[in-house]
């Protein structure tokens, strides 16, 4: 705090301009205390129009911060941030040194440097003023938040942020329009490997599996991303939780607008690239478009992001048909003579096309005519819900896979028709 004798109380005849001309280094907070009717822009206008504006560049702050003493200011900023984390977020030096857990990382990520929050008023001094020109240029170029830059530069520092598995994109108010696909993929990767509850569960299982294996780390990472490759596309239903939990990702700052902006810029860059880039763009647009009820076509931005993460981490060529989304109309276009009659009862009403070998585990058989059979929807539900003699259905499936014989499968379906539907 500034000593009272440094900036004595003005007399009644003085205005803020007189005082500022007399004490060029007086902090704004002090001026507001002495001249409550003064508006914030009055100071900037006075300095801007003053021929000696250079003398006002090192105006001090009530928080003990000044550009005239860089070392002291850095020390004070560190103390202010340390106290803020301890008092407002209950996070200490020791917590940072041990590496924060995911809930603590999320708590910091969700904090917004805004006067709308009472706790953030303690950080009201944070501005471009105490960052170097290099840091400010980087922040503007990348769209990083002031809060992140202060944490990276002053407290807890870049090393401890990395130890706690942070990324610059985890901070709210990151400028979405400045986001970059490579950085976003890195942020999502860090999220899944270190903070996703689903990934943590799989990793713990794999650590037990490879407990005594000297190459356990590489095998765990390989299995982890193979698991991701095979599972992330599985959609949700009433009884099945979606693999991609958008709200969980968003809670770490990776918001929908950030994903949208990055994907659109990436697709635009591909359009301007070579033939391989253009073919990548065609592939992504073809596989990740959907139609709304109003018949408007929209891109599935989150799915494109996850596809690109799979390609990056699993070393997959984007041109490889490792997965094709299912489309009944596309299947019937390929096989126009395919019968739509249920193989169990011959009915053509309410008939579904069922994959004997599931698409999730056998994507190469998605459009294999021999792997698809027409069955009534209520029998299809029995298979999905495993409600009717499912062990016998699995036997019929095994017979089909070994002998390419569907007779046992057809017999099971006929018996399933005799069971009253719900």
Secondary structure, 3 states (H helix, E strand, C coil): CCCCCCCCCCCCCCCHHHHHHHCCCCCHHHHHHHCCCCCHHHHHHHHHCCCCHHHHCCCCCCCCCCCCCHHHHHHHHHHHHHHHHHHHCCCCHHHHHHCCCHHHHHHHHCCCCCCCCHHHHHHCCCCHHHCCHHHHHHHHHHCCCHHHHHHHHCCCCHHHHHHCCCCHHHCCCCCHHHCCHHHHHHHHHHHHHHCCHHHHHHHHHHHHHCCCCCCHHHHHHHHHHHHHHHHCCCCCCCCCCCCCCHHHHHCCCCCHHHHHHHHHHHHHHHHCCCHHHHHHHHHHHHHCEEECCCCCEEECHHHHHHHHHHHHHHCCCCCCCCCCCCCHHHHHHHCCCCCCCCCCCCCCCCEEEEECCCCCCCHHHCCCHHHEEEEEHHHHHHHHHCCCCHHHHHHHHHHHHHHCCCHHHHHHHHHHHCCCCC
